[in-house]
């Protein structure tokens, strides 16, 4: 079991407000993420709680107040379903608190980075979505929790020009669901924050793509020969994100060359290196999936380095623990995940060593029955696997969001809560235009997939998410519109 924090007062007793979240000063972290800049490693100053005491804001209501913090896959699906089932009938007051303005499905970030997907077509605007589905959207970042008053403290929202848009605010709840997802864990590796780009947010993925296109423009326009590391990309971490990004980049970089970069030879000048500390790629998935993906990456001439621990990220590459240096103009960090640091000691709630909130099988936090956690930020027991927790996957978030709808309806009806039982339906890894590998589980059988059928199953995962948010009619029309527009537009984003 992971390390946990010392015990605090039991639920219902006076609770201390979390006054030292590991985030930037109120509003600053929002602006930094919007620009794609790396987070600062400096310790932030303590929060000045007086500004929250002076400026309070909440929607007045006599209904049961449900607040969902975090608009990722789990949080937005939950808020949407609760709005449709309870908010529309005025059985509860639903509020979603999220620090960004639009939602994008995180498993597709590698396609934004590679340029094979235009985020503007696939993103969902929180404000309009909330209006259609009968819940309230409030922009801002949760920075503290007052359990005694049952209030969430939200930092002021600062725009890209440094201007304050919303003041510090408090939002009262009867039921609180925390679903703020996960972030990259660089394990304190020197140079990782300064020189590597993470794949946590759409802004970071777009930043990488801009740098990729700029690298091609620079290489094509220069008069001197292309340097050995100039068009090389090093991807640290060969989990699903790293493997999918490597394969996607192999396709899109060649597409980029076809748009007039005739001085660049894609087979000689463009090199992609995938670095993994474990002894195989996709270490969290079954070995057979690793073997299938390794064979396909080998055919694409992607340099795969396993059992290679990164000691330092350099301005022009990566230094391994054995002293070897892998030169690369662009470095992506896709290794390891952890929950956001704001969850450390949040209102005295129990968290583990990677900041996840420890929850009971009912998804309630261990120290407060009115606070739940779902998705990547929750350390949830895996039913039937003693000592294991539910893995941070899209299917986990989807299942927990669906279960939380039932839990909240039971709370409103005064019925007992039920335990969440995760069902593992297998794993699928997309290798871009080339193939998809994976396994489907069910009925005691394990079916291995590869090729076009596996690709269709992979696409269906996103369609399930879209259906949960928008319903069949809108998804059908949007899919048809995307298909038609794709036939008249470039298949790769060129800016």
Buried (B, 14 or more C-beta within 10 A) or exposed (E): EEEEBEEBEEBEEEBBBBEBBBBBBBBBBBBBBBEBEBBEEEEBEEBEBEBBEEEBEBEEEEBBBBBBBBBBBBBBBBBBBBBBBBBEEEBBBBBBBBBBBBBBBBBBBBBBBBBBBBBEEBBBEBEEBBEBBBBBBBBBBBBBBBBBEBBBBBBBBBEEEEEEEBBBBBBBBBBBBBBBBBBBBBEEBBBBBEBBBBBBBBBBBBBBBBBBBEBBEEBBEEEEEBBEBBBBBBBBBBBBBBBBBBBBBBBBBBBBBEEEBEBBEBEEBBBBBBBBBBEBBBBEBBEEBBBBBBEBBEEBEBBBBBEBBBBBBBEBBBBBEEEEBBBBBBBBBBBBBBBBBBBBBBBBBBBBEBBBBBBBBBBBBBBBBBBBBBBBBBBBBBBEEEEEBBBBBBBBBBBBBBBBBBBBBBBBEEEEBEEBEBEBBBBBBBBBBBBBBBBBBEEEEEEBBBEEEBBEBBBEBBEBBBBBBBBEEEBEEBEEEEEEEEEEEEEBBEE
